[in-house]
Structures are given as C-alpha cells and as structure tokens.
Amino acid sequence: PTPVQVPGVSGVYSLSAGVGYACALLNGGVKCWGYNYYGNLGTTTNNSTLNENHTPADVQTLGAGSGVEAISLGGSHSCALVGGGIKCWGWNHDGELGNSTNSTTDNPNPSPLAVINLGAGSNVQGIASAQSSTCALANGGVKCWGWNFYGQLGNTTNSGVWASNITPLAVTNLSSGVQSVVSGQYHSCAPVDGGAQCWGSNNNGELGNPTNSGGISVGSNTPLGVTGLGTGVQTLSIGFYHSSAIVNGAIRMWGYNYD
C-alpha cells in the first residue's frame, strides 16, 4: 500500500499501465517493466516466460532521444507516437499492432513495428490502446484496428465475428473536430461538441446510452452520444467496464458499479 520508487527512472513525462506491466516516457524514449510474456516490454528479456522484469529497460529502437511523443498500453500490447506515425509491440493475435507480423498467432513481438496503412500525411496526434485493439487520433478523426467483436473499432468491418483487423478503419459517423480519444477494455470514447460519443461494448452501460445495453456480446459499432451528460466536457477517462468525464469541474461516471 505504500508507494515505492521505481529504480532507474527519472525525468518522466508520462506513464501508462497495461495488464501486469507499465511503461514510462522519458527523454524522448521509453522504458518498461513487469510482465513480458508477449514481448509487451519491447525487450527479449524474459520474453515468452512468466518471469517478471523488475528493472526498467529501454524499448528496442525507442531509447532516449528516439523522438517518442506519447505512449499508450493495452492488455498485452504497447504503442508509441513517433514522428506523426505509430509503432507498436507485444501481442498481435487480433491485429492490434496494425501490422501483419505474427497476427492471428500467440507469438510475441518484442520489437516495435510500424502501424501500416494509416494513410498518407496521417499526422497522428494521439493514441489509445485497449485490451485487443488500438485507436489513433489523426486530422480531427479517429481510426482503429484490432479485434472488433463488440464494435470497438467503430466500424462494421468484422463486427460481431472472431477476426483480426490489421488495417486501420475509420470510426464512422463520429462528429468532426475530435481532439482526443480514450479506450477501455472493449469500448472507446471521444469528447465532441462539448459532450461525448462512445462505441464498442455496452454490456454494462459503459457507452452511456441505452442502445444495446445490458446483454452479453452486444455493443455498438457506431458512436453513440452519452445521454444526460450535458455540455462542457473537459476530459474523459475509461476503465474496463465504466467511463468517466470531468464536466464543468465536476465528475460524472457511468457503467459498471458493482464495486
């Protein structure tokens, strides 16, 4: 319960945590530590084993001075915003790395791979990694790739089926002028027009909209407006089965509330 100093890490700009591991952005590079079974730490040390990595290590090819601007961790994969593009590493079974290498397999990818087919001049401004998918903010819109069973890519392609989506797909019917995107386990949200829109799994009402809410294997592959939220949304944050927003200085939350 008492915070302890992470050794060998200083000058941190931001942090991101996945399932059993964490990474820090510092000095334009990335260091990670923890569980590395799928190569999600970006190093071969204890890759494909259950052994922990207690000491933070540089992500391959993304050490100090490599120009990393942002990081985001999902369930067992990691992504970094570098020079207007994205590189990802770790598990790629569902195409969440945006690259065909080891897609549809359980083989690890400890070396960062470039997300392909983001589009010429994509000018990526933000990333959001989820359990088995990733989304990118670019030119006022959002593109997502990976698993789409619950519609978490915001697109009808392979929605509702067990298939990988390596190629980034545009989130359809999303209001223009999006400034950020956040992702949870199987859903994502974006602040738009002073409010918010969400898409993906809605089993626990995490989309903040009654459409397809409360069942198993249901969701929405089209962004839905969060009802009753009002305007003045300043920022969004998402957990596994719930979502939250700061609205005019107050906190509003919706979704799973068992705990």
ZAMARGU-4260 file (C-alpha; in steps of 0.2 Angstrom, whole numbers, plus 5000, padded with zeros to 4 digits):
<rodrens>
0) 5000/5000/5000 | 5015/5012/5002 | 5022/5020/4986 | 5040/5014/4981 | 5052/5022/4970
5) 5054/5014/4953 | 5073/5012/4951 | 5082/5019/4936 | 5068/5030/4930 | 5069/5049/4931
10) 5064/5064/4921 | 5047/5055/4917 | 5035/5065/4906 | 5021/5052/4907 | 5016/5035/4912
15) 5005/5021/4905 | 5000/5004/4913 | 4994/4988/4905 | 4989/4972/4912 | 5004/4967/4924
20) 5016/4979/4916 | 5020/4998/4915 | 5030/5010/4904 | 5037/5027/4906 | 5040/5041/4893
25) 5056/5050/4897 | 5069/5060/4887 | 5060/5055/4870 | 5062/5037/4874 | 5053/5023/4883
30) 5057/5011/4897 | 5046/4997/4903 | 5045/4984/4917 | 5034/4970/4923 | 5027/4955/4914
35) 5034/4952/4897 | 5026/4936/4891 | 5021/4943/4874 | 5036/4955/4872 | 5025/4969/4878
40) 5040/4977/4887 | 5049/4979/4870 | 5064/4968/4875 | 5068/4950/4874 | 5072/4948/4892
45) 5060/4935/4900 | 5051/4936/4883 | 5039/4921/4882 | 5041/4917/4901 | 5031/4920/4917
50) 5046/4928/4925 | 5045/4947/4930 | 5056/4961/4924 | 5059/4971/4940 | 5071/4983/4932
55) 5065/4995/4919 | 5073/4993/4902 | 5073/5003/4886 | 5061/4998/4872 | 5071/4992/4857
60) 5074/5006/4844 | 5065/5018/4856 | 5078/5023/4868 | 5082/5040/4874 | 5082/5053/4860
65) 5071/5042/4848 | 5058/5056/4847 | 5043/5047/4856 | 5029/5059/4860 | 5016/5049/4868
70) 5014/5031/4874 | 4998/5020/4877 | 4997/5002/4884 | 4983/4990/4881 | 4980/4972/4888
75) 4996/4964/4882 | 5002/4977/4869 | 5010/4994/4869 | 5011/5008/4856 | 5021/5024/4854
80) 5018/5040/4844 | 5034/5044/4835 | 5036/5057/4821 | 5017/5058/4817 | 5016/5039/4815
85) 5014/5025/4827 | 5025/5010/4832 | 5018/4995/4842 | 5024/4980/4851 | 5018/4965/4861
90) 5004/4953/4857 | 4997/4954/4840 | 4984/4940/4839 | 4970/4951/4834 | 4980/4963/4823
95) 4981/4976/4837 | 4999/4981/4832 | 4992/4986/4815 | 5005/4975/4806 | 5004/4958/4799
100) 5019/4951/4808 | 5013/4937/4820 | 4995/4942/4818 | 4982/4928/4822 | 4996/4919/4832
105) 5002/4920/4850 | 5020/4923/4845 | 5027/4938/4854 | 5033/4954/4846 | 5047/4962/4857
110) 5052/4974/4843 | 5042/4989/4839 | 5033/4988/4822 | 5026/5002/4812 | 5007/5003/4810
115) 5004/5001/4791 | 4991/5009/4781 | 4987/5024/4792 | 4986/5035/4777 | 4997/5047/4769
120) 5000/5063/4779 | 4990/5055/4793 | 4998/5067/4806 | 4994/5056/4821 | 4991/5067/4837
125) 4986/5054/4849 | 4984/5035/4853 | 4973/5025/4864 | 4977/5006/4867 | 4963/4994/4873
130) 4963/4976/4878 | 4964/4969/4860 | 4963/4985/4849 | 4971/5002/4846 | 4964/5019/4841
135) 4973/5034/4834 | 4968/5052/4833 | 4973/5060/4816 | 4967/5075/4807 | 4951/5078/4818
140) 4945/5060/4815 | 4949/5043/4823 | 4955/5026/4816 | 4955/5010/4825 | 4962/4992/4822
145) 4962/4975/4830 | 4948/4965/4837 | 4930/4971/4833 | 4919/4958/4840 | 4910/4971/4851
150) 4911/4985/4838 | 4925/4993/4847 | 4933/4999/4831 | 4918/5010/4827 | 4916/5001/4810
155) 4905/4987/4804 | 4920/4978/4796 | 4921/4961/4805 | 4910/4967/4819 | 4902/4953/4829
160) 4914/4940/4822 | 4931/4932/4829 | 4943/4940/4816 | 4958/4952/4816 | 4958/4969/4808
165) 4976/4973/4804 | 4972/4988/4793 | 4966/5004/4802 | 4947/5008/4800 | 4939/5025/4801
170) 4927/5027/4815 | 4911/5030/4806 | 4898/5043/4810 | 4909/5052/4823 | 4907/5070/4824
175) 4921/5080/4817 | 4934/5090/4826 | 4938/5077/4839 | 4953/5082/4850 | 4956/5066/4859
180) 4951/5048/4861 | 4952/5036/4876 | 4949/5017/4876 | 4945/5004/4890 | 4944/4986/4888
185) 4931/4984/4874 | 4925/5002/4871 | 4931/5019/4867 | 4925/5037/4869 | 4929/5054/4862
190) 4924/5071/4868 | 4914/5080/4854 | 4904/5096/4853 | 4905/5099/4872 | 4898/5081/4875
195) 4905/5064/4872 | 4902/5049/4860 | 4906/5031/4864 | 4907/5015/4854 | 4910/4996/4857
200) 4904/4985/4871 | 4889/4991/4881 | 4886/4976/4892 | 4887/4987/4907 | 4881/5003/4901
205) 4898/5009/4898 | 4893/5019/4882 | 4881/5030/4892 | 4867/5026/4880 | 4853/5013/4882
210) 4856/5006/4864 | 4861/4988/4866 | 4864/4990/4884 | 4864/4976/4897 | 4867/4960/4887
215) 4881/4948/4883 | 4890/4950/4867 | 4882/4966/4862 | 4888/4984/4859 | 4888/4997/4845
220) 4899/4998/4830 | 4893/5016/4828 | 4897/5030/4840 | 4883/5034/4852 | 4880/5051/4861
225) 4882/5049/4880 | 4864/5054/4886 | 4861/5066/4900 | 4880/5071/4901 | 4876/5089/4895
230) 4890/5100/4888 | 4906/5107/4895 | 4916/5090/4894 | 4934/5094/4898 | 4942/5077/4898
235) 4937/5058/4898 | 4944/5043/4906 | 4939/5025/4904 | 4941/5009/4914 | 4937/4991/4910
240) 4918/4992/4911 | 4915/5010/4916 | 4918/5028/4909 | 4920/5045/4917 | 4921/5063/4912
245) 4925/5080/4920 | 4911/5091/4916 | 4912/5109/4921 | 4924/5105/4935 | 4913/5090/4942
250) 4915/5071/4939 | 4901/5061/4930 | 4903/5042/4929 | 4893/5028/4920 | 4894/5009/4918
255) 4898/4995/4929 | 4896/5000/4948 | 4897/4983/4957 | 4912/4989/4967
</rodrens>
